[in-house]
């Protein structure tokens, strides 16, 4: 939609979330390197426009923004569109002699959500470099508190209040995040006009394929011209796009230019999906390894310090981008497959298990461990006892490891797994 923003145009601001001081910190530290200072200032100005009520502002005009931000109207419009694309606000327009706008403000992602976002995480790392990135991560990490000598005495709600008297209110505000907009990265009309008719099927660009293309373009910084070349190279005989082939060629192009893959394989489990602190049992310590080690470092640990191959890294990245498995679940999967498959990460074998774990909605290390054990037990029950053979399984797998019933080999494996996390 083409329109002109004028200083006399009116607007009101609506708070669609519960904005806090923590949100200010996240905007300044994590979003600012990506959206720029004017967009940050505009966000805070609109927040301030809400006034004491903190829900909806009075009618204002855009001349007010120009004076507050000491900036031209076109730059303010660009800054607003930046905020929209990062999910920080939505804009609604009503045409008239003087146009009216409604600006809805949304909360930024939490630090854990931001550092585990497949796009924002990569872009932030690229913009500020590894040292500053690590400093920011350290700023938002939870303190480690040893609770092994404590007992929890927290009261439950129904132990304090009669919950039968509670009633639900439907109109109470809650925290809301906007969605991240990456749709403007690729011009699909330009792609279609660049590829001769008869070579590509017009139905090739369904929503799912467009989303994949836009995400790949954003993560690997691919423009429309380059994406057109890539798509042409992965068209099959039916004029359809080989989506897996497109992922592979995009990764190869990025790795050729940058010498490395994006940082997804280097991230660890988000704090809100970790086990509670203070579990110093052997199983608890194993879970801590899965949770506090990135898939890259975990695989290097399993390889006794050797660097994972480019093929292995692509497989890890596929598990985290395409299947959206969390880092700790990927680590459990690595440990499980290497033990079951003679220390080999066979791609088809890994992907078969990963797809099952994805469908099961596994998010934590403990969930993945329990699911793997359960599936193994179900499989064993289907095999007649006389035909069963002893299979190698991980040290945590179907073992009462707290009772010190491990063999010498298993004890050595446990020591190797835990040696860097004493």
DAFENUR-V881550 format. One record per pair of residues at least 12 apart in sequence whose C-alpha atoms are under 8 Angstrom apart, sorted by the first residue. I is the first residue (numbers start at 1). GAP is how many residues later the second one is. D is the distance in whole Angstrom. If there is no record, write none. Layout:
BEGIN
i:I gap:GAP d:D
i:I gap:GAP d:D
END
This chain:
BEGIN
i:5 gap:68 d:7
i:5 gap:69 d:8
i:5 gap:72 d:7
i:6 gap:56 d:7
i:6 gap:67 d:7
i:7 gap:54 d:7
i:7 gap:55 d:5
i:7 gap:56 d:5
i:7 gap:59 d:8
i:7 gap:66 d:7
i:8 gap:53 d:6
i:8 gap:54 d:6
i:8 gap:55 d:6
i:8 gap:90 d:7
i:9 gap:52 d:5
i:9 gap:53 d:6
i:9 gap:89 d:5
i:9 gap:90 d:5
i:9 gap:91 d:6
i:9 gap:92 d:8
i:10 gap:49 d:7
i:10 gap:50 d:5
i:10 gap:51 d:4
i:10 gap:52 d:6
i:10 gap:88 d:7
i:10 gap:89 d:6
i:10 gap:90 d:5
i:10 gap:91 d:6
i:11 gap:48 d:6
i:11 gap:49 d:5
i:11 gap:50 d:6
i:11 gap:51 d:7
i:11 gap:89 d:6
i:11 gap:90 d:4
i:11 gap:91 d:6
i:11 gap:92 d:7
i:12 gap:44 d:7
i:12 gap:45 d:6
i:12 gap:46 d:6
i:12 gap:47 d:5
i:12 gap:48 d:6
i:12 gap:89 d:7
i:12 gap:90 d:5
i:12 gap:91 d:6
i:13 gap:33 d:7
i:13 gap:34 d:8
i:13 gap:36 d:7
i:13 gap:37 d:6
i:13 gap:43 d:6
i:13 gap:44 d:5
i:13 gap:45 d:8
i:13 gap:89 d:6
i:13 gap:90 d:5
i:13 gap:91 d:6
i:13 gap:92 d:7
i:14 gap:36 d:7
i:14 gap:41 d:6
i:14 gap:42 d:5
i:14 gap:43 d:7
i:14 gap:88 d:7
i:14 gap:89 d:6
i:14 gap:90 d:5
i:14 gap:91 d:6
i:15 gap:32 d:8
i:15 gap:35 d:7
i:15 gap:39 d:7
i:15 gap:40 d:5
i:15 gap:41 d:6
i:15 gap:89 d:6
i:15 gap:90 d:5
i:15 gap:91 d:7
i:16 gap:39 d:8
i:16 gap:88 d:6
i:16 gap:89 d:6
i:16 gap:90 d:6
i:16 gap:157 d:7
i:16 gap:158 d:8
i:16 gap:159 d:7
i:16 gap:160 d:6
i:17 gap:88 d:7
i:17 gap:89 d:6
i:17 gap:90 d:6
i:17 gap:156 d:7
i:17 gap:157 d:6
i:17 gap:158 d:4
i:17 gap:159 d:5
i:17 gap:160 d:8
i:18 gap:89 d:7
i:18 gap:155 d:7
i:18 gap:156 d:6
i:18 gap:157 d:5
i:18 gap:158 d:8
i:19 gap:87 d:8
i:19 gap:88 d:6
i:19 gap:156 d:8
i:23 gap:84 d:7
i:23 gap:85 d:6
i:23 gap:87 d:8
i:26 gap:82 d:7
i:26 gap:83 d:8
i:26 gap:84 d:7
i:26 gap:85 d:7
i:27 gap:13 d:7
i:27 gap:81 d:7
i:28 gap:12 d:7
i:29 gap:107 d:7
i:30 gap:84 d:8
i:30 gap:94 d:7
i:30 gap:106 d:8
i:33 gap:91 d:7
i:33 gap:94 d:7
i:33 gap:95 d:7
i:34 gap:89 d:7
i:34 gap:90 d:7
i:34 gap:93 d:7
i:35 gap:44 d:8
i:35 gap:47 d:6
i:35 gap:48 d:7
i:38 gap:31 d:8
i:38 gap:38 d:8
i:38 gap:41 d:6
i:39 gap:37 d:8
i:39 gap:40 d:5
i:39 gap:41 d:6
i:39 gap:43 d:7
i:39 gap:44 d:6
i:41 gap:28 d:7
i:42 gap:23 d:8
i:42 gap:27 d:7
i:42 gap:34 d:8
i:42 gap:37 d:7
i:42 gap:38 d:7
i:43 gap:40 d:8
i:45 gap:20 d:8
i:45 gap:23 d:8
i:46 gap:59 d:8
i:47 gap:58 d:8
i:84 gap:97 d:7
i:85 gap:95 d:6
i:85 gap:96 d:4
i:85 gap:97 d:7
i:86 gap:92 d:8
i:86 gap:93 d:7
i:86 gap:94 d:5
i:86 gap:95 d:6
i:87 gap:19 d:7
i:87 gap:21 d:8
i:87 gap:90 d:7
i:87 gap:91 d:4
i:87 gap:92 d:5
i:87 gap:93 d:5
i:87 gap:94 d:7
i:88 gap:17 d:6
i:88 gap:18 d:5
i:88 gap:19 d:6
i:88 gap:20 d:6
i:88 gap:89 d:7
i:88 gap:90 d:6
i:89 gap:14 d:7
i:89 gap:15 d:5
i:89 gap:16 d:5
i:89 gap:17 d:5
i:89 gap:89 d:7
i:90 gap:13 d:6
i:90 gap:14 d:5
i:90 gap:15 d:7
i:90 gap:88 d:8
i:91 gap:12 d:5
i:91 gap:13 d:6
i:106 gap:70 d:6
i:106 gap:71 d:5
i:106 gap:72 d:6
i:107 gap:68 d:7
i:107 gap:69 d:6
i:107 gap:70 d:5
i:107 gap:71 d:7
i:108 gap:69 d:6
i:108 gap:70 d:8
i:109 gap:68 d:7
i:111 gap:29 d:7
i:112 gap:158 d:6
i:112 gap:159 d:7
i:112 gap:160 d:7
i:113 gap:157 d:8
i:115 gap:22 d:8
i:115 gap:152 d:8
i:116 gap:151 d:7
i:116 gap:154 d:7
i:118 gap:101 d:8
i:118 gap:146 d:7
i:118 gap:203 d:7
i:119 gap:96 d:8
i:119 gap:99 d:7
i:119 gap:100 d:6
i:121 gap:142 d:8
i:121 gap:143 d:8
i:122 gap:97 d:7
i:122 gap:140 d:6
i:122 gap:141 d:6
i:122 gap:142 d:7
i:123 gap:96 d:7
i:125 gap:138 d:8
i:141 gap:130 d:8
i:142 gap:129 d:8
i:144 gap:133 d:7
i:145 gap:132 d:7
i:145 gap:133 d:7
i:146 gap:131 d:7
i:146 gap:132 d:5
i:147 gap:130 d:7
i:147 gap:131 d:4
i:147 gap:132 d:8
i:148 gap:130 d:5
i:148 gap:131 d:7
i:148 gap:132 d:7
i:182 gap:32 d:6
i:182 gap:33 d:7
i:182 gap:36 d:7
i:183 gap:28 d:8
i:183 gap:31 d:6
i:185 gap:29 d:6
i:185 gap:32 d:7
i:185 gap:33 d:7
i:185 gap:38 d:7
i:185 gap:39 d:8
i:186 gap:27 d:8
i:186 gap:28 d:6
i:186 gap:31 d:7
i:186 gap:37 d:7
i:186 gap:38 d:5
i:186 gap:41 d:8
i:187 gap:37 d:6
i:188 gap:36 d:8
i:190 gap:34 d:8
i:191 gap:33 d:7
i:191 gap:34 d:8
i:191 gap:37 d:6
i:194 gap:34 d:8
i:195 gap:33 d:8
i:195 gap:37 d:7
i:198 gap:41 d:7
i:199 gap:40 d:5
i:200 gap:35 d:7
i:200 gap:38 d:8
i:200 gap:39 d:4
i:200 gap:40 d:6
i:201 gap:37 d:7
i:201 gap:38 d:5
i:201 gap:39 d:6
i:203 gap:37 d:8
i:204 gap:35 d:7
i:204 gap:36 d:5
i:204 gap:37 d:6
i:209 gap:34 d:7
i:212 gap:31 d:8
i:216 gap:31 d:7
i:216 gap:34 d:7
i:219 gap:43 d:8
i:220 gap:30 d:7
i:220 gap:31 d:7
i:220 gap:34 d:6
i:220 gap:42 d:8
i:230 gap:16 d:7
i:230 gap:19 d:7
i:230 gap:20 d:8
i:231 gap:15 d:7
i:234 gap:12 d:6
i:261 gap:52 d:8
i:264 gap:53 d:7
i:264 gap:56 d:7
i:264 gap:57 d:8
i:265 gap:29 d:6
i:265 gap:30 d:6
i:265 gap:31 d:6
i:265 gap:48 d:7
i:265 gap:51 d:6
i:265 gap:52 d:6
i:265 gap:55 d:7
i:265 gap:62 d:8
i:266 gap:28 d:5
i:266 gap:29 d:6
i:266 gap:30 d:6
i:266 gap:31 d:7
i:267 gap:26 d:8
i:267 gap:27 d:5
i:267 gap:28 d:7
i:267 gap:60 d:7
i:268 gap:23 d:6
i:268 gap:24 d:6
i:268 gap:25 d:6
i:268 gap:26 d:5
i:268 gap:27 d:7
i:268 gap:59 d:5
i:268 gap:60 d:7
i:269 gap:22 d:5
i:269 gap:23 d:6
i:269 gap:24 d:8
i:269 gap:25 d:8
i:269 gap:57 d:6
i:269 gap:58 d:5
i:269 gap:59 d:6
i:273 gap:90 d:7
i:273 gap:91 d:6
i:274 gap:17 d:6
i:274 gap:90 d:7
i:275 gap:12 d:8
i:275 gap:13 d:8
i:281 gap:121 d:7
i:282 gap:119 d:7
i:282 gap:120 d:6
i:283 gap:113 d:7
i:283 gap:118 d:7
i:283 gap:119 d:8
i:285 gap:133 d:7
i:285 gap:136 d:8
i:286 gap:110 d:8
i:286 gap:131 d:7
i:286 gap:132 d:7
i:287 gap:78 d:6
i:287 gap:79 d:7
i:289 gap:128 d:8
i:289 gap:129 d:7
i:289 gap:132 d:7
i:290 gap:37 d:8
i:290 gap:38 d:5
i:290 gap:39 d:8
i:290 gap:41 d:6
i:290 gap:42 d:7
i:290 gap:75 d:6
i:291 gap:36 d:7
i:291 gap:37 d:5
i:291 gap:74 d:7
i:292 gap:36 d:8
i:293 gap:35 d:8
i:294 gap:33 d:6
i:294 gap:34 d:8
i:294 gap:37 d:8
i:295 gap:21 d:7
i:295 gap:32 d:6
i:295 gap:33 d:8
i:295 gap:35 d:7
i:295 gap:36 d:6
i:296 gap:12 d:7
i:296 gap:17 d:7
i:296 gap:20 d:8
i:298 gap:33 d:7
i:299 gap:32 d:8
i:299 gap:35 d:7
i:301 gap:116 d:8
i:302 gap:33 d:8
i:312 gap:33 d:8
i:315 gap:32 d:7
i:316 gap:14 d:8
i:319 gap:32 d:8
i:319 gap:35 d:7
i:323 gap:31 d:8
i:323 gap:32 d:7
i:323 gap:35 d:7
i:324 gap:34 d:8
i:325 gap:33 d:7
i:325 gap:37 d:8
i:325 gap:38 d:7
i:326 gap:37 d:6
i:326 gap:38 d:7
i:328 gap:35 d:8
i:328 gap:36 d:6
i:328 gap:37 d:5
i:329 gap:33 d:7
i:329 gap:34 d:6
i:329 gap:35 d:6
i:329 gap:36 d:5
i:329 gap:39 d:6
i:331 gap:34 d:8
i:332 gap:33 d:6
i:332 gap:36 d:7
i:332 gap:37 d:7
i:333 gap:17 d:8
i:333 gap:21 d:7
i:333 gap:35 d:8
i:335 gap:59 d:7
i:336 gap:57 d:7
i:336 gap:58 d:6
i:337 gap:13 d:7
i:339 gap:53 d:6
i:339 gap:54 d:5
i:339 gap:55 d:6
i:340 gap:51 d:7
i:340 gap:52 d:6
i:340 gap:53 d:6
i:340 gap:54 d:8
i:369 gap:27 d:8
i:369 gap:28 d:7
i:373 gap:24 d:6
i:373 gap:25 d:6
i:395 gap:15 d:6
i:395 gap:18 d:7
i:395 gap:19 d:6
END
